[in-house]
Amino acid sequence: MVFGLLLVCASESAAAPGASQRAAEQLPAADGLYERWDPRRSWGTPHLINALEEVSQRVAFELPGADPLMIGDISRQGGGWLRGHITHTKGVDVDVGMFMHDARQPLGGFLDLRPSQLDVHANWVLVTSLLDTDSVQYMLLDQGHINALTRYAREEVGLDQDEIDTIFPPNPTHRHWRQAGVVRHAPNHLSHLHVRFKPPEVYDPVQEAKVPSTSPRSAVLGQRPQQH
C-alpha cells in the first residue's frame, strides 16, 4: 500500500467536488488527439475534461507526428469506487500514457517502461503542458522516470536546480504533498502518469483568467527546449 498516496486521499477528502460536478461530464471522442481506454470510465469534472482537451491539442501541436495520447481511467459516471483504484472516485484523477521512443503511445494499453525506453522530450512536453493549465494539484510517476525528466530539464532545457525543484521536489515531505503543480514519486507508475486536478472549489477558471500567474513555476514552464 502506498502511504503517500493514502495520505493525499485522506487529506483532500474535505476538498472533494460537490455532487453536482462530480464526474458529471464524459470525455468525448477526439480522433488524432487522444484515445480513451474505456469511455465508460472516462467521466470527470468539467474543468478536468476541458483541461485534457486543451493539453491534447497543445501536445499535438508541439509534437506533430506523435501518437495521440492514451487516456486511461478517470472515473465512472457520477463518481464512486472504481475497480482497481484507490482514487478515481470524484472525477478529478486521470491516468495518461507515457511516450515511448519516437513519440509512440501505448494505444493497446499501458506498458511498464524503463527510463531508457522513454521519449523524454515528448514526455517533457506532456508534463509541462499539464502544469501550464494551472489546474493540476499533483502528478505521480516512478522515480526513474522523474530522474530522466530532471536530467532533460537541466541538460536540454537549461533549468537550474531551484527551477527544477519547483516541478520535481527533492525528497518530498508532507508539505510537498500539499504543494500545487509538482511531480512526485509513487510506486507502480512505470507505465503512466497519474494526474490529480484541483477540485472545482480550488480551481476558479474565471479568477484564473483575471489574474495572470506570476509564480516562479509559471516562469519556469514558459521555457521550452529546442526541437531535436
N, CA and C of each residue as an Amber inpcrd file, in Angstrom:
protein
   684
   0.8500000  -1.1860000   0.0000000   0.0000000   0.0000000   0.0000000
   0.8870000   1.2380000   0.0000000   0.5540000   2.2580000  -0.7470000
   1.3780000   3.4440000  -0.8830000   0.9580000   4.4530000   0.1730000
   1.8030000   4.6630000   1.1990000   1.4430000   5.5470000   2.2950000
   1.2030000   6.9660000   1.8120000   2.1050000   7.4770000   0.9520000
   1.9610000   8.8550000   0.4880000   0.6600000   9.0790000  -0.2450000
   0.2680000   8.1310000  -1.0980000  -0.9690000   8.2740000  -1.8480000
  -2.1640000   8.2200000  -0.9110000  -2.1230000   7.3310000   0.0940000
  -3.2180000   7.2710000   1.0600000  -3.3020000   8.5660000   1.8510000
  -2.1510000   9.1630000   2.1710000  -2.1370000  10.4170000   2.8920000
  -2.8090000  11.5090000   2.1000000  -2.5100000  11.5650000   0.8080000
  -3.1360000  12.5650000  -0.0510000  -4.6350000  12.3580000  -0.1030000
  -5.0760000  11.1150000  -0.2870000  -6.5060000  10.8240000  -0.3810000
  -7.2280000  11.2820000   0.8770000  -6.6340000  11.0090000   2.0370000
  -7.2840000  11.3760000   3.2880000  -7.2970000  12.8760000   3.4810000
  -6.1790000  13.5510000   3.1860000  -6.0770000  14.9780000   3.4700000
  -6.9100000  15.8160000   2.5320000  -7.2680000  15.2760000   1.3510000
  -8.0090000  16.0640000   0.3770000  -9.4800000  15.7190000   0.3300000
  -9.9440000  14.8300000   1.2060000 -11.3360000  14.4210000   1.1540000
 -12.2750000  15.5860000   1.4100000 -11.8180000  16.5420000   2.2210000
 -12.6820000  17.6830000   2.5230000 -12.8230000  18.6150000   1.3490000
 -11.9210000  18.5190000   0.3600000 -11.9600000  19.4130000  -0.7890000
 -12.5620000  18.7330000  -2.0050000 -13.3200000  17.6640000  -1.7950000
 -13.8940000  16.9300000  -2.9140000 -14.9240000  17.7700000  -3.6350000
 -15.0710000  17.5930000  -4.9670000 -16.0670000  18.3510000  -5.6950000
 -17.4660000  18.0170000  -5.2280000 -18.3670000  18.9960000  -5.3410000
 -19.7460000  18.7880000  -4.9590000 -20.4270000  17.7800000  -5.8510000
 -21.5490000  17.2680000  -5.3750000 -22.2590000  16.2210000  -6.0920000
 -22.6840000  16.6740000  -7.4820000 -22.9330000  17.9750000  -7.6410000
 -23.4010000  18.4700000  -8.9370000 -22.3190000  18.4550000  -9.9960000
 -21.0260000  18.4260000  -9.5870000 -19.9250000  18.4650000 -10.5460000
 -19.1360000  17.1710000 -10.5810000 -19.3400000  16.2800000  -9.6400000
 -18.5120000  15.0870000  -9.5400000 -18.7290000  14.1620000 -10.7280000
 -17.6780000  13.9860000 -11.5450000 -17.7230000  13.0630000 -12.6890000
 -19.0020000  13.2350000 -13.5040000 -19.3210000  14.4830000 -13.8200000
 -20.5850000  14.7940000 -14.4870000 -20.4690000  14.8920000 -16.0010000
 -19.2440000  14.8850000 -16.5300000 -19.0540000  15.0890000 -17.9690000
 -18.1410000  13.9850000 -18.5160000 -18.5160000  13.4400000 -19.6640000
 -17.7200000  12.3830000 -20.2840000 -16.7250000  12.9830000 -21.2700000
 -15.5000000  12.4950000 -21.2200000 -14.5060000  12.9170000 -22.2000000
 -14.9600000  12.4550000 -23.5790000 -15.1750000  13.3770000 -24.5050000
 -15.6750000  12.9690000 -25.8210000 -14.5820000  12.3210000 -26.6620000
 -14.9830000  11.6040000 -27.6880000 -14.0200000  11.0480000 -28.6320000
 -13.3230000  12.1900000 -29.3640000 -12.0450000  11.9960000 -29.6900000
 -11.2800000  13.0260000 -30.4040000 -10.1810000  12.3370000 -31.1940000
 -10.5260000  11.8210000 -32.3440000  -9.5580000  11.0940000 -33.1720000
  -8.3620000  11.9770000 -33.4900000  -7.1750000  11.4150000 -33.3270000
  -5.9450000  12.1360000 -33.6140000  -5.3740000  12.8870000 -32.4320000
  -6.2010000  13.1440000 -31.4030000  -5.7180000  13.8550000 -30.2220000
  -5.4940000  12.9100000 -29.0570000  -6.4340000  12.0090000 -28.8100000
  -6.2870000  11.0300000 -27.7410000  -7.1940000   9.8410000 -28.0030000
  -6.8750000   8.7390000 -27.3440000  -7.6920000   7.5350000 -27.3550000
  -8.1510000   7.2640000 -25.9220000  -9.4040000   6.9030000 -25.7580000
  -9.9330000   6.5610000 -24.4340000  -9.8590000   5.0500000 -24.2410000
  -9.2350000   4.6190000 -23.1260000  -9.1390000   3.1950000 -22.8510000
 -10.5210000   2.5790000 -22.6950000 -11.4060000   3.2610000 -21.9870000
 -12.7670000   2.7790000 -21.7830000 -13.6800000   3.9850000 -21.5810000
 -14.5060000   4.3340000 -22.5730000 -15.3860000   5.5100000 -22.4180000
 -16.2670000   5.4470000 -21.1830000 -16.5970000   4.2410000 -20.7110000
 -17.4480000   4.1230000 -19.5210000 -16.7200000   4.5550000 -18.2570000
 -15.4020000   4.6140000 -18.3220000 -14.5840000   5.0300000 -17.1770000
 -13.8790000   6.3460000 -17.4840000 -14.5110000   7.1660000 -18.3230000
 -13.9160000   8.4210000 -18.8000000 -14.7690000   9.6250000 -18.4310000
 -15.3250000   9.5980000 -17.2170000 -16.1550000  10.6860000 -16.7260000
 -15.3830000  11.5120000 -15.7130000 -15.4420000  12.8420000 -15.8660000
 -14.7260000  13.7230000 -14.9640000 -15.4870000  14.9970000 -14.6900000
 -14.8930000  15.8420000 -13.8540000 -15.4590000  17.1620000 -13.6430000
 -15.2600000  17.9880000 -14.9160000 -16.1160000  18.9720000 -15.1630000
 -15.9750000  19.7580000 -16.4010000 -14.5970000  20.3810000 -16.5730000
 -13.9850000  20.8610000 -15.4710000 -12.6840000  21.5170000 -15.6460000
 -11.6030000  20.5000000 -15.9780000 -11.7040000  19.2550000 -15.4920000
 -10.7430000  18.2230000 -15.8950000 -10.8950000  17.9160000 -17.3780000
 -12.1410000  17.7610000 -17.8430000 -12.3720000  17.4580000 -19.2590000
 -11.8320000  18.5830000 -20.1330000 -12.1090000  19.8290000 -19.7660000
 -11.6160000  20.9650000 -20.5490000 -10.0950000  20.9970000 -20.5740000
  -9.4690000  20.7200000 -19.4330000  -8.0060000  20.7430000 -19.3680000
  -7.4010000  19.6470000 -20.2380000  -7.9710000  18.4380000 -20.2110000
  -7.4490000  17.3550000 -21.0490000  -7.5620000  17.6950000 -22.5280000
  -8.6600000  18.2990000 -22.9260000  -8.8060000  18.6820000 -24.3300000
  -7.7700000  19.7380000 -24.7030000  -7.5440000  20.6950000 -23.8110000
  -6.5430000  21.7340000 -24.0600000  -5.1440000  21.1300000 -24.1670000
  -4.8180000  20.2330000 -23.2430000  -3.4920000  19.6180000 -23.2460000
  -3.2810000  18.7730000 -24.4960000  -4.2770000  17.9960000 -24.8810000
  -4.1200000  17.1340000 -26.0580000  -3.9070000  17.9640000 -27.3210000
  -4.5720000  19.1050000 -27.4250000  -4.3760000  19.9750000 -28.5860000
  -2.9700000  20.5650000 -28.5940000  -2.5010000  20.9640000 -27.4380000
  -1.1580000  21.5490000 -27.3660000  -0.0840000  20.5060000 -27.6620000
  -0.2390000  19.3050000 -27.1060000   0.7400000  18.2540000 -27.3630000
   0.7660000  17.9140000 -28.8470000  -0.4010000  17.8250000 -29.4720000
  -0.4440000  17.5310000 -30.9060000   0.2280000  18.6270000 -31.7180000
   0.1000000  19.8740000 -31.2790000   0.7300000  20.9970000 -31.9820000
   2.2450000  20.9600000 -31.8180000   2.7110000  20.6850000 -30.5940000
   4.1520000  20.7140000 -30.3300000   4.8600000  19.4430000 -30.7840000
   4.1010000  18.3510000 -30.9520000   4.7050000  17.0750000 -31.3510000
   4.0010000  16.5520000 -32.6040000   4.1370000  17.2350000 -33.7280000
   3.4850000  16.7410000 -34.9430000   4.0310000  15.3640000 -35.3150000
   3.1530000  14.4680000 -35.6460000   3.5650000  13.1080000 -35.9810000
   3.5520000  12.1650000 -34.7970000   3.3510000  12.6960000 -33.5900000
   3.2970000  11.8270000 -32.4110000   1.9690000  11.0820000 -32.3620000
   1.9510000   9.9560000 -31.6610000   0.7060000   9.2410000 -31.4230000
  -0.2410000  10.1080000 -30.6010000  -1.5330000   9.8950000 -30.7410000
  -2.4680000  10.5380000 -29.8140000  -2.2250000  10.0350000 -28.3940000
  -2.5850000  10.8440000 -27.4240000  -2.4220000  10.4490000 -26.0300000
  -3.3090000   9.2550000 -25.7010000  -2.7950000   8.3640000 -24.8530000
  -3.6100000   7.2720000 -24.3330000  -4.1740000   7.7060000 -22.9920000
  -5.4930000   7.8990000 -22.9330000  -6.1630000   8.3140000 -21.7090000
  -6.7450000   7.0730000 -21.0390000  -6.2400000   6.7840000 -19.8530000
  -6.7430000   5.6430000 -19.1020000  -7.9510000   6.0400000 -18.2630000
  -8.0460000   5.4790000 -17.0820000  -9.2190000   5.7080000 -16.2520000
  -9.2880000   7.1390000 -15.7200000 -10.4950000   7.6660000 -15.6880000
 -10.8040000   8.9180000 -14.9830000 -11.7240000   8.5360000 -13.8180000
 -13.0130000   8.3930000 -14.0810000 -13.9980000   7.9270000 -13.0970000
 -15.1740000   7.3320000 -13.8580000 -16.0320000   6.6360000 -13.1330000
 -17.2920000   6.2190000 -13.7270000 -18.2970000   7.3620000 -13.5860000
 -19.3720000   7.3160000 -14.3360000 -20.3410000   8.4010000 -14.3160000
 -20.8750000   8.6300000 -12.9020000 -20.8110000   9.8750000 -12.4450000
 -21.2790000  10.2190000 -11.1150000 -20.2700000   9.9840000 -10.0100000
 -19.1390000   9.3600000 -10.3250000 -18.1210000   9.1020000  -9.3140000
 -18.4070000   7.8490000  -8.5130000 -17.6410000   7.6570000  -7.4530000
 -17.7550000   6.4550000  -6.6430000 -16.5930000   5.5150000  -6.8930000
 -16.5760000   4.4230000  -6.1580000 -15.4650000   3.4720000  -6.2380000
 -15.3000000   2.9450000  -7.6530000 -14.0370000   2.8760000  -8.1000000
 -13.7070000   2.3640000  -9.4250000 -12.7350000   1.2050000  -9.2500000
 -13.1090000   0.0530000  -9.7790000 -12.3010000  -1.1500000  -9.6030000
 -10.8540000  -0.9110000 -10.0220000  -9.9410000  -1.3450000  -9.1670000
  -8.5180000  -1.2550000  -9.4660000  -7.8400000   0.0030000  -8.9580000
  -8.5870000   0.8730000  -8.2760000  -8.0200000   2.1550000  -7.8660000
  -8.3510000   2.4860000  -6.4140000  -7.4410000   3.2500000  -5.7860000
  -7.7240000   3.8810000  -4.5050000  -8.4290000   5.2150000  -4.7580000
  -7.9290000   5.9430000  -5.7480000  -8.5080000   7.2280000  -6.1210000
  -9.4740000   7.0320000  -7.2960000  -9.5970000   8.0140000  -8.1580000
 -10.5000000   7.9620000  -9.3210000 -11.9720000   7.8450000  -8.8900000
 -12.3100000   8.4500000  -7.7740000 -13.6760000   8.3490000  -7.2530000
 -14.5080000   9.6090000  -7.4720000 -13.8640000  10.7200000  -7.8380000
 -14.5720000  12.0030000  -7.8550000 -14.4290000  12.7640000  -9.1680000
 -13.8260000  12.1390000 -10.1680000 -13.6980000  12.8140000 -11.4530000
 -12.5820000  13.8250000 -11.5340000 -11.6150000  13.7600000 -10.6040000
 -10.5030000  14.7080000 -10.6320000  -9.1530000  14.0170000 -10.8450000
  -9.1570000  12.7030000 -11.0870000  -7.9300000  11.9460000 -11.3550000
  -7.9860000  11.3650000 -12.7570000  -6.8350000  11.3350000 -13.4330000
  -6.7700000  10.7060000 -14.7480000  -5.3950000  10.0700000 -14.9260000
  -5.3550000   8.9170000 -15.5790000  -4.1060000   8.2560000 -15.9410000
  -3.8210000   8.5220000 -17.4120000  -2.5920000   8.9140000 -17.7130000
  -2.1970000   9.2520000 -19.0850000  -0.9570000   8.4390000 -19.4420000
  -0.9440000   7.8530000 -20.6280000   0.1810000   7.0430000 -21.0650000
   1.4460000   7.8540000 -21.2600000   2.5950000   7.2200000 -20.9950000
   3.8880000   7.8530000 -21.2180000   4.3310000   7.6210000 -22.6560000
   5.0270000   8.5950000 -23.2180000   5.5500000   8.4630000 -24.5780000
   6.7760000   7.5570000 -24.5900000   6.7670000   6.6020000 -25.5130000
   7.9300000   5.7520000 -25.7670000   8.7460000   6.3740000 -26.8970000
   9.8300000   5.7150000 -27.2890000  10.6830000   6.2190000 -28.3640000
   9.8560000   6.6150000 -29.5710000  10.3000000   7.7100000 -30.2310000
   9.6460000   8.2230000 -31.4380000   8.2190000   8.6810000 -31.1590000
   7.9820000   9.1410000 -29.9360000   6.6840000   9.7150000 -29.5550000
   5.5280000   8.7460000 -29.7580000   5.7960000   7.4730000 -29.4800000
   4.7400000   6.4630000 -29.5600000   4.0330000   6.3560000 -28.2220000
   2.7290000   6.1320000 -28.2730000   1.9240000   5.9260000 -27.0670000
   1.4540000   4.4730000 -27.0160000   1.2130000   3.9420000 -25.8200000
   0.7630000   2.5450000 -25.6780000  -0.7380000   2.4290000 -25.9510000
  -1.1180000   2.5610000 -27.2210000  -2.5350000   2.6490000 -27.5660000
  -3.2760000   1.3420000 -27.3350000  -2.5640000   0.2390000 -27.2010000
  -3.2320000  -1.0150000 -26.8880000  -3.4240000  -1.2450000 -25.4050000
  -2.9110000  -0.3310000 -24.5790000  -2.9740000  -0.4870000 -23.1240000
  -1.6310000  -0.1250000 -22.5130000  -1.6380000   0.3540000 -21.2910000
  -0.4170000   0.8090000 -20.6420000   0.6140000  -0.3050000 -20.5340000
   1.8880000   0.0800000 -20.7210000   3.0130000  -0.8430000 -20.6260000
   4.0410000  -0.2820000 -19.6550000   4.5580000  -1.1320000 -18.7640000
   5.6520000  -0.7030000 -17.9050000   6.8720000  -0.4150000 -18.7670000
   7.5140000   0.7240000 -18.5140000   8.6480000   1.1560000 -19.3210000
   9.8620000   1.3930000 -18.4450000  11.0430000   1.0900000 -18.9920000
  12.2790000   1.5080000 -18.3600000  12.5630000   2.9530000 -18.7530000
  13.2850000   3.7040000 -17.9290000  13.6100000   5.0860000 -18.3100000
  14.2800000   5.1800000 -19.6780000  15.0760000   4.1820000 -20.0360000
  15.7610000   4.2090000 -21.3320000  14.8030000   4.0580000 -22.5080000
  13.5850000   3.6190000 -22.2520000  12.5970000   3.4480000 -23.3120000
  11.7440000   4.6920000 -23.5400000  11.9200000   5.7020000 -22.6990000
  11.0870000   6.8910000 -22.7970000  11.5430000   7.8090000 -23.9210000
  10.5870000   8.4770000 -24.5470000  10.8750000   9.6500000 -25.3670000
  10.8100000  10.8270000 -24.4010000  11.9640000  11.2180000 -23.8760000
  11.9740000  12.1710000 -22.7720000  11.4770000  13.5450000 -23.2280000
  11.8670000  13.9530000 -24.4340000  11.3830000  15.2520000 -24.9290000
   9.8590000  15.2740000 -25.0170000   9.2700000  14.2160000 -25.5750000
   7.8160000  14.1710000 -25.7040000   7.1430000  14.1860000 -24.3340000
   7.7120000  13.4550000 -23.3720000   7.1250000  13.4400000 -22.0400000
   7.3160000  14.7740000 -21.3200000   8.4090000  15.4750000 -21.5980000
   8.5780000  16.8170000 -21.0550000   7.4730000  17.7440000 -21.5820000
   7.1770000  17.6570000 -22.8630000   6.0930000  18.4570000 -23.4330000
   4.7680000  18.1210000 -22.7580000   4.5250000  16.8350000 -22.5310000
   3.2870000  16.4140000 -21.8790000   3.1880000  16.9740000 -20.4600000
   4.2440000  16.7980000 -19.6800000   4.2200000  17.2370000 -18.2820000
   4.0540000  18.7470000 -18.1850000   4.8210000  19.4960000 -18.9620000
   4.7380000  20.9510000 -18.8700000   3.4170000  21.4680000 -19.4320000
   2.8630000  20.7880000 -20.4230000   1.5440000  21.1910000 -20.9260000
   0.4850000  21.0220000 -19.8510000   0.5740000  19.9520000 -19.0880000
  -0.3640000  19.7470000 -17.9890000  -0.1810000  20.8120000 -16.9120000
   1.0550000  21.0680000 -16.5140000   1.2970000  22.0460000 -15.4610000
   0.9020000  23.4510000 -15.8960000   1.0540000  23.7600000 -17.1650000
   0.7220000  25.0940000 -17.6510000  -0.7730000  25.3860000 -17.6210000
  -1.6070000  24.3730000 -17.4260000  -3.0370000  24.6370000 -17.2820000
  -3.3480000  25.3230000 -15.9600000  -2.4290000  25.2540000 -15.0060000
  -2.6220000  25.8010000 -13.6560000  -3.7970000  25.1570000 -12.9320000
  -4.2420000  24.0000000 -13.3940000  -5.3370000  23.3090000 -12.7060000
  -4.9020000  21.9650000 -12.1350000  -3.6040000  21.6610000 -12.2070000
  -3.0830000  20.3960000 -11.6880000  -2.6860000  20.5540000 -10.2300000
  -3.1100000  19.6120000  -9.4100000  -2.7260000  19.6150000  -7.9980000
  -1.4180000  18.8610000  -7.7900000  -1.2780000  17.7010000  -8.4190000
  -0.0160000  16.9790000  -8.3930000  -0.0490000  15.8990000  -9.4620000
   1.1270000  15.3240000  -9.7400000   1.2520000  14.1780000 -10.6360000
   2.1080000  13.1240000  -9.9530000   1.7940000  11.8620000 -10.2240000
   2.5360000  10.7360000  -9.6650000   3.2150000   9.9660000 -10.7870000
   4.5010000   9.6300000 -10.5650000   5.3010000   8.9680000 -11.5850000
   6.4220000   8.2120000 -10.8920000   6.9220000   7.1790000 -11.5470000
   8.0440000   6.4210000 -10.9810000   9.2910000   7.2980000 -10.9020000
  10.0970000   7.0920000  -9.8510000  11.2640000   7.9370000  -9.6330000
  12.2700000   7.8390000 -10.7700000  12.4230000   6.6570000 -11.3760000
  13.3450000   6.5420000 -12.5070000  12.9540000   7.4500000 -13.6590000
  11.6590000   7.5620000 -13.9330000  11.1810000   8.4520000 -14.9880000
  11.3640000   9.9110000 -14.5860000  11.1290000  10.2030000 -13.3000000
  11.3570000  11.5640000 -12.8120000  12.8260000  11.9500000 -12.9920000
  13.7360000  11.0280000 -12.6960000  15.1650000  11.3140000 -12.8600000
  15.5000000  11.6260000 -14.3160000  14.9040000  10.8850000 -15.2480000
  15.1530000  11.1410000 -16.6720000  14.6490000  12.5240000 -17.0740000
  13.4770000  12.9030000 -16.5920000  12.9280000  14.2230000 -16.9060000
  13.7550000  15.3310000 -16.2550000  14.2410000  15.0580000 -15.0490000
  15.0690000  16.0540000 -14.3630000  16.3580000  16.3050000 -15.1330000
  17.0050000  15.2450000 -15.6030000  18.2260000  15.4110000 -16.4000000
  17.9380000  16.1980000 -17.6740000  16.8250000  15.8930000 -18.3170000
  16.4630000  16.6060000 -19.5460000  16.2510000  18.0890000 -19.2580000
  15.5540000  18.3860000 -18.1640000  15.3010000  19.7830000 -17.8130000
  16.6050000  20.5380000 -17.5810000  17.5850000  19.8630000 -16.9730000
  18.8550000  20.5070000 -16.6790000  19.7320000  20.6260000 -17.9300000
  19.8520000  19.5310000 -18.6810000  20.8270000  19.4870000 -19.7690000
  20.2990000  20.0260000 -21.0910000  19.0130000  19.8530000 -21.3660000
  18.4620000  20.2660000 -22.6500000  17.6720000  21.5740000 -22.5700000
  16.9200000  21.7470000 -21.4980000  16.1220000  22.9590000 -21.3500000
  16.9530000  24.0770000 -20.7220000  17.9170000  23.6990000 -19.8730000
  18.7790000  24.6920000 -19.2510000  18.2560000  25.2480000 -17.9480000
  17.3850000  24.5130000 -17.2620000  16.8800000  24.9750000 -15.9720000
  17.9400000  24.7730000 -14.8950000  17.9630000  25.6810000 -13.9220000
  18.8610000  25.4820000 -12.7930000  18.1470000  24.6440000 -11.7360000
  18.8850000  24.2920000 -10.6670000  18.3390000  23.3440000  -9.7020000
  17.1150000  23.8980000  -8.9840000  17.1240000  25.1850000  -8.6610000
  15.9640000  25.7710000  -7.9930000  14.7240000  25.6900000  -8.8810000
  14.9040000  25.9290000 -10.1640000  13.7750000  25.8490000 -11.0960000
  13.2760000  24.4150000 -11.2230000  14.2130000  23.4810000 -11.2760000
  13.8290000  22.0700000 -11.3590000  13.0580000  21.6510000 -10.1140000
  13.4950000  22.1460000  -8.9480000  12.8510000  21.7560000  -7.6970000
  11.4220000  22.2670000  -7.5900000  11.0530000  23.3070000  -8.3590000
   9.6620000  23.7630000  -8.3450000   8.7350000  22.7680000  -9.0200000
   9.2850000  21.9290000  -9.9010000   8.4800000  20.9300000 -10.6050000
   8.6440000  19.5610000  -9.9680000   9.8860000  19.1910000  -9.6710000
  10.2080000  17.8750000  -9.1080000  10.8350000  18.0810000  -7.7360000
  10.0560000  18.2010000  -6.6690000  10.6300000  18.4860000  -5.3540000
  11.5050000  17.3360000  -4.8730000  12.7170000  17.6290000  -4.3910000
  13.5930000  16.5700000  -3.8900000  13.1080000  16.0760000  -2.5360000
  13.1780000  14.7700000  -2.3150000  12.7930000  14.1850000  -1.0260000
  11.4640000  14.7490000  -0.5300000  10.3740000  14.4750000  -1.2750000
   9.0880000  15.0880000  -0.9280000   8.6780000  14.8180000   0.5150000
   8.1890000  15.8520000   1.1770000   7.6710000  15.7570000   2.5340000
   6.1650000  15.9990000   2.4990000   5.5450000  15.9630000   3.6760000
   4.1060000  16.2370000   3.7480000   3.7910000  17.6080000   3.1600000
   4.6920000  18.5870000   3.3450000   4.4750000  19.9260000   2.7980000
   4.4240000  19.8740000   1.2810000   5.3250000  19.0930000   0.6720000
   5.3240000  18.9970000  -0.7830000   4.0610000  18.3160000  -1.2940000
   3.5210000  17.3810000  -0.5160000   2.2950000  16.7230000  -0.9630000
   1.1530000  17.7100000  -1.0700000   1.2310000  18.8300000  -0.3550000
   0.1840000  19.8410000  -0.4280000   0.5250000  20.9570000  -1.4130000
   1.7090000  20.9360000  -2.0000000   2.1370000  21.9790000  -2.9240000
   1.5730000  21.6970000  -4.3080000   0.9850000  22.7050000  -4.9220000
   0.3520000  22.5110000  -6.2320000   1.3940000  22.3970000  -7.3350000
   1.0500000  21.6360000  -8.3630000   1.8210000  21.6010000  -9.5870000
   3.1800000  20.9570000  -9.4920000   3.3200000  19.8590000  -8.7420000
   4.6030000  19.1830000  -8.6650000   4.4350000  17.7120000  -9.0190000
   5.5340000  17.1160000  -9.4820000   5.5560000  15.7150000  -9.8890000
   6.2800000  14.9290000  -8.8140000   5.6340000  13.8940000  -8.2710000
   6.1770000  13.1640000  -7.1370000   6.2650000  11.6750000  -7.4440000
   7.1730000  11.0070000  -6.7580000   7.3420000   9.5670000  -6.9420000
   6.1970000   8.7950000  -6.3180000   5.7700000   7.7360000  -7.0260000
   4.8540000   6.7460000  -6.4600000   5.1630000   5.4090000  -7.1170000
   5.2330000   4.3340000  -6.3560000   5.4390000   3.0180000  -6.9540000
   4.2960000   2.6740000  -7.9140000   4.5580000   1.7100000  -8.7840000
   3.5500000   1.2180000  -9.7300000   3.1110000   2.2830000 -10.7320000
   4.0320000   3.1960000 -11.0620000   3.7370000   4.2170000 -12.0650000
   4.8460000   4.2380000 -13.1240000   5.2280000   3.0360000 -13.5590000
   6.1900000   2.8990000 -14.6550000   5.5290000   3.0290000 -16.0160000
   4.2270000   2.8510000 -16.0710000   3.5210000   2.7940000 -17.3540000
   2.7460000   4.0500000 -17.6760000   2.4930000   4.8780000 -16.6660000
   1.5980000   6.0060000 -16.8990000   1.8450000   7.1130000 -15.8840000
   1.3000000   8.2590000 -16.1950000   1.3300000   9.4330000 -15.3350000
  -0.0460000   9.5830000 -14.7030000  -0.0880000   9.5970000 -13.3750000
  -1.3470000   9.8390000 -12.6650000  -1.4360000  11.3270000 -12.3780000
  -2.5040000  11.9620000 -12.8440000  -2.6680000  13.4060000 -12.6980000
  -3.8810000  13.6720000 -11.8090000  -3.6690000  14.4070000 -10.7120000
  -4.7670000  14.8610000  -9.8650000  -5.0190000  16.3430000 -10.1710000
  -6.2240000  16.6500000 -10.6150000  -6.6030000  18.0210000 -10.8630000
  -7.2130000  18.6310000  -9.6050000  -7.0970000  19.9490000  -9.5010000
  -7.6960000  20.6390000  -8.3680000  -9.2060000  20.4520000  -8.3930000
  -9.8220000  20.2260000  -7.2350000 -11.2790000  20.1920000  -7.1870000
 -11.8590000  21.5270000  -7.6320000 -13.0940000  21.5470000  -8.1080000
 -13.6860000  22.7880000  -8.6230000 -13.6670000  23.9380000  -7.6250000
 -13.7840000  23.6450000  -6.3060000 -13.7800000  24.7250000  -5.3300000
 -12.4080000  25.3980000  -5.2400000 -11.3470000  24.6450000  -5.5940000
  -9.9900000  25.1930000  -5.5410000  -9.6590000  25.9080000  -6.8360000
 -10.1030000  25.3490000  -7.9620000  -9.7920000  25.9140000  -9.2710000
 -10.9490000  26.7810000  -9.7370000 -10.7240000  28.0790000  -9.9080000
 -11.7380000  29.0180000 -10.3690000 -11.2890000  29.5630000 -11.7170000
 -11.8240000  29.0410000 -12.8460000 -11.3510000  29.4770000 -14.1590000
 -11.5940000  30.9500000 -14.4210000 -12.6510000  31.5370000 -13.8390000
 -12.9070000  32.9610000 -14.0370000 -11.8140000  33.7840000 -13.3770000
 -11.4710000  33.4110000 -12.1270000 -10.4240000  34.1260000 -11.4200000
  -9.0710000  33.9100000 -12.0860000  -8.8140000  32.6940000 -12.5620000
  -7.5460000  32.4100000 -13.2370000  -7.3940000  33.3000000 -14.4620000
  -8.4900000  33.5370000 -15.1900000  -8.4320000  34.3620000 -16.3950000
  -8.1830000  35.8280000 -16.0570000  -8.6260000  36.2730000 -14.8630000
  -8.4860000  37.6680000 -14.4820000  -7.0970000  37.9820000 -13.9420000
  -6.4810000  37.0220000 -13.2730000  -5.2150000  37.2750000 -12.5850000
  -4.1090000  36.4800000 -13.2560000  -3.2190000  37.1390000 -14.0070000
  -2.1220000  36.3980000 -14.6380000  -1.1910000  35.8260000 -13.6030000
  -0.7280000  34.6190000 -13.8610000   0.1600000  33.9510000 -12.9100000
   1.5440000  34.5610000 -12.9760000   2.1000000  34.8640000 -11.8060000
   3.4570000  35.4080000 -11.7370000   4.3400000  34.5240000 -10.8800000
   3.9210000  33.2900000 -10.6530000   4.6850000  32.4020000  -9.7900000
   5.9710000  31.9730000 -10.4680000   7.0270000  31.6630000  -9.6970000
   8.2710000  31.1700000 -10.2990000   8.0420000  29.9470000 -11.1620000
   7.1050000  29.0720000 -10.7530000   6.8710000  27.8710000 -11.5370000
   6.3560000  28.2160000 -12.9240000   5.4590000  29.2200000 -13.0260000
   4.9300000  29.6110000 -14.3190000   6.0420000  30.1500000 -15.2070000
   6.9640000  30.9130000 -14.6220000   8.0730000  31.4360000 -15.3970000
   8.9560000  30.3090000 -15.9070000   9.1790000  29.3060000 -15.0520000
   9.9970000  28.1620000 -15.4580000   9.3530000  27.4240000 -16.6120000
   8.0520000  27.1630000 -16.5080000   7.3840000  26.3620000 -17.5210000
   7.2490000  27.0880000 -18.8300000   7.4530000  28.4050000 -18.8250000
   7.3960000  29.1320000 -20.0780000   8.5880000  28.8530000 -20.9570000
   9.6490000  28.2790000 -20.4050000  10.8380000  27.9820000 -21.1840000
  10.6490000  26.6620000 -21.9320000  11.0400000  26.6330000 -23.1640000
  10.8800000  25.4430000 -23.9930000  12.2240000  25.0330000 -24.5980000
  12.5330000  23.7530000 -24.6290000  13.7770000  23.3000000 -25.2540000
  13.6930000  23.4110000 -26.7490000  14.8250000  23.4870000 -27.3870000
  14.8440000  23.4540000 -28.8430000  14.4720000  22.0630000 -29.3240000
  13.8130000  22.0170000 -30.4950000  13.4700000  20.7350000 -31.0840000
  14.7320000  20.0580000 -31.6070000  14.8100000  18.7320000 -31.4450000
  15.9860000  17.9700000 -31.8990000  15.5860000  17.0880000 -33.0780000
